Amino acid sequence: MQLTDELIRIQGAAQDERTARLERLREAVRRAEDRVADLNRQILAAGDGPASDGERQAAARAAAAATGPAERAARDAAAAKALASRRKDEIAEWKAWHAGLAPEEQASHVPALAGEIDWRAAELNALTARIPGLEAERLRTKGALELALAAAAAADHGLPGPDDPRVAELHRGLDDARAALEPALIALQAAETETPPGALGPPTPPAVPPTAVAS
């Protein structure tokens, strides 16, 4: 009992530490996003009138062309993260089911347990390796879309170019803010997809085996 209580205490402390770290990372992302938004507002405020119809139409077409890749990349990253989370939950459920069996029954069910866990673990490992690349592509296409939208806004509002002395410092700050935002988002994504402390341990077991999913 003392050992169990100590394990529970350690897992609780680890979970508290993970929660605090996630909140710090989320706050860093919020600050970086706020900085990007604030600089964009300042740049828009420097506008002095719309560009020609041709320039505005060209900028609008470029923004429309950048929208599809950004949306696809966002969907791909979200789908991979959702599947990784589901596989993680399924592994935990199967381990919990096995842990809830009578001790004399557990050994005979090890092959069945391995059959349900091994392919899920392999898929989870592959997703974990793939997600950073998908997230990087999401950020790349999102950045390209933001630039295209900014160019469209510039055409609508007559914004000066990035090298114009009136906004050159703002654009340099915007580049720095975006450079700070990307690693903050990647760090948050990695922290959110890692296995929480004790997540694969034996929680209260279900009365029946979890539903098998075809691999």
FENGI-V199162 format. One record per residue. N is the residue number from 1. PHI is phi as a letter, one per 20 degrees, with the letter a starting at -180 (999 if undefined). Layout:
# FENGI-V199162
((N/PHI) (N/PHI))
This chain:
# FENGI-V199162
((1/999) (2/f) (3/f) (4/f) (5/f) (6/f) (7/f) (8/f) (9/f) (10/f) (11/f) (12/f) (13/f) (14/f) (15/f) (16/f) (17/f) (18/f) (19/f) (20/f) (21/f) (22/f) (23/f) (24/f) (25/f) (26/f) (27/f) (28/f) (29/f) (30/f) (31/f) (32/f) (33/f) (34/f) (35/f) (36/f) (37/f) (38/f) (39/f) (40/f) (41/f) (42/f) (43/f) (44/f) (45/f) (46/e) (47/f) (48/c) (49/p) (50/f) (51/e) (52/f) (53/g) (54/f) (55/f) (56/f) (57/f) (58/f) (59/f) (60/f) (61/f) (62/f) (63/f) (64/f) (65/f) (66/e) (67/f) (68/g) (69/g) (70/f) (71/f) (72/f) (73/f) (74/f) (75/f) (76/f) (77/f) (78/f) (79/f) (80/f) (81/f) (82/f) (83/f) (84/f) (85/f) (86/f) (87/f) (88/f) (89/f) (90/f) (91/f) (92/f) (93/f) (94/f) (95/f) (96/f) (97/g) (98/f) (99/f) (100/e) (101/f) (102/f) (103/g) (104/f) (105/e) (106/f) (107/f) (108/f) (109/d) (110/f) (111/g) (112/f) (113/f) (114/f) (115/f) (116/e) (117/e) (118/g) (119/f) (120/f) (121/f) (122/f) (123/f) (124/f) (125/f) (126/f) (127/f) (128/f) (129/f) (130/e) (131/g) (132/g) (133/f) (134/f) (135/f) (136/f) (137/f) (138/f) (139/f) (140/f) (141/f) (142/f) (143/f) (144/f) (145/f) (146/f) (147/f) (148/f) (149/f) (150/f) (151/f) (152/f) (153/f) (154/f) (155/f) (156/f) (157/d) (158/m) (159/f) (160/f) (161/f) (162/g) (163/e) (164/f) (165/g) (166/f) (167/c) (168/g) (169/f) (170/f) (171/f) (172/f) (173/f) (174/f) (175/f) (176/f) (177/f) (178/f) (179/f) (180/f) (181/f) (182/g) (183/f) (184/f) (185/f) (186/f) (187/f) (188/f) (189/f) (190/f) (191/f) (192/f) (193/e) (194/f) (195/f) (196/f) (197/g) (198/m) (199/f) (200/e) (201/e) (202/e) (203/f) (204/g) (205/f) (206/f) (207/f) (208/c) (209/f) (210/f) (211/f) (212/f) (213/d) (214/f) (215/f))
